[in-house]
Amino acid sequence: MIIIDNVVVFNNSIGDITAVDIETGLIVWQLPTQSSSIINETYNFKISKLVSDGNSILFSNNKGQFYSIDKKTGTTNWINKINSNITPVIIANLIFTVSNNGYLFVIEKNKGNIIRVTDLFKSYEIKKRNKIKPIGFVIGETNLYLMNTDGKMILADLSLGNVKKIEKISGNFTSEPIIYNKNLFVIRNGSIIKYD
């Protein structure tokens, strides 16, 4: 859920995106992104968190759809074929997202053109790769930090997309990474790890 200009925008479990006026509670617009057949598959359907640059609303899902929607009208600006339920990150005119199979996508925000695709999982063997999923990522000044379900964090250079380092954080549950006051934090097995 996000709030933009006195409008609350949220998604539901079947992929509808709805904008509601905060003052009146009336629906401003609604955009169904899936066919009615998705109702039978809701246990499998996953959608990323909504993000906005103030003009557009961006999100993706595990059905291979990455959307940019006009915040005022709810009309679709563009759709790309990217299979991801990880929250995208907007920096200037670029959107960064990681697909469910470990590819970093850099997308032009206004037109939806894919500028670069980098395989962040290329050092994994095929058998292991198919079992690993991204949990979430953050972007620092020059690096991307990606946490995976195998408890490893991938550090990648943003300008080239090259993987610089893979570090084992945990054998069990880890959170998506968070940057606060120029420090990187990860929750692992009930404890918080801080990186400078």
N, C-alpha and C positions, 0 to 999 in steps of 0.2 A: 504494500500500500504506500502511495506517495501523495503529498498535498502540493498542488501547484495553483497559484492564483485563486484561492478560496474554492478549489475543486478537489475532492478526494477521488483518486483513481486507484482501483483495485482489480485483482483478478480472482476467478473462482476455480474450482477443481476441474471444470470442463473447458477451460480456456477462454471464457468470456472476459473481456476487459470493459469495466464500467466506470464512468465518470459521474460523480454526484456532487451537486452544489452543497457546500457546507452550511449555508444559511437556511435554505429551504428544504433540503433533503431530496430534491427532485433530481431525476436522472437527466444529465446533460447530454450524454451519448452512451451507446453501448456497442461494442464490436465483438461478435462471435468469431473466434479464430479457428474453430474446429467444426466439423460436421456433426450432426446429431448422433452418429454412430460412436462417437467418443464416450458417450454415457456408459457403454458397456466396458470401456477400457480405462476408466478413471483411476483404477489402482495402479496402472502402468504410466499414466500421464504425469509428467513433471514439467514445471515451468520455472523459469528464473525469477528472481525479484525484479520488480519494475525499477527502472532508472530513467531520469529525465535530464535534459540539458536546458529546460525552460521552454523549449518549442516543441520538442518531440518526446515521445515515450518509447523506450527501448526495452525489449525482453526477448527471450528465446525459449524453446521447449525441446524436449527429447524426441519430437516427431520431425526434426529436421527443418524447423522454421525459426528464423530470426527476424523480428518485426521492428520497423520504425513506424510509429503512429503519430499523426498530428494531434497535439494536446487539446486544441480548441474544438475540432470537429470529429475526432475519432476515426478519420479516414486513414487508410494505409499509405504511407509515403513510399515504402519499399519493403520487400521480403527477400531474404537470402536463405539459401539452403545450408544451414549450419545446425548440426545436432548437438545442442548444449542446453543444460538447465542450470548453468553456472551464471551468476550475476555478472553482466558486462560492466566494463569501466570506460567512462568517457574522459578523454583528455584532449582539449582544444577541438580540432576537427576529426579526431580519430576515435574509433571504438575498438576496445580490446576485449576478446572473449576467448575461452578455451573450450573446445568441443569435448564431448564425452569420451572420445578416443584419443585425447591428448594433443590435439593440434591447436596452436595459437593462431588466431585470426586477427588481422589488423584491417579494419574496415573504414572507408571514408564515410563520415557521419551523414552528410547531406544527400549523397547519391546512393549509398549502399555498395559502392564498388569495393571488392576485396583487393586490398593492396598487397598483402603478404600472408602466406600460410607457412608456419614452421612446425615441424614434428618435434614436440617436447618429449615424447616417449620413445624416441629412436634408439636409446641405449638399452631399452627393455627387450628381453627375448619375447617372441611372439606368444608363447604360452602364458607368460606372466602378464604381458600387455593386455590381453583380452579380459583379464580378471581385475584390472586396476581402473578406477574412475577418479577424475578430479573432484575434490571437495570444494575448493574455492581458491581464489588468488587475490593478491593485492599488487599494486604497482608503487615502487619507490621512485627515487629520482632517476635512476638509470636501469633498474632491474625489475623483473617480475618474479614474484614468489608464489609458487603453486604447491598446494598441499594435495596429496592423493590418499586414496583409501588404503594403500599399503604402508602408511605411516611415514612416507618419505616426502621431503620438500625439494622441489626443483627450483633452482635459481637460474634465471635466464636473462641475458642481456637484451634490453628492449630495442636498441638501435639495429642490431643484427639478428636477434632472435636466437642466438646460439645459447645452448645450455652450458653454463659455467660450472655448475656444481649440483650434485644430488646428495642430500644429507638425510640420514635416517633419524627421525624425531621420536617415533614411538612404534610399538608393535600393535597397539590397539587404537582406540578412538583418538583422533586429533581434530581440532576445529579448523575452519578456514583461517588463514593468517590475518592479523590486524596490524596496521601501522598507527602508532600514537606517539606524538612528541619525538619523531624521528627514530623510534624504536619499533622493532617487529616483535609481536607477541603471538604465541600459539598455545592453545589449551590442549594438554595431553593427560589423559587418565586422571583428571581432577586437579592437575597442577598447571600453573602458568609458566611458560618458558619465555624469557626475554632475550632478544638479540639486539646488540648495539648497531 
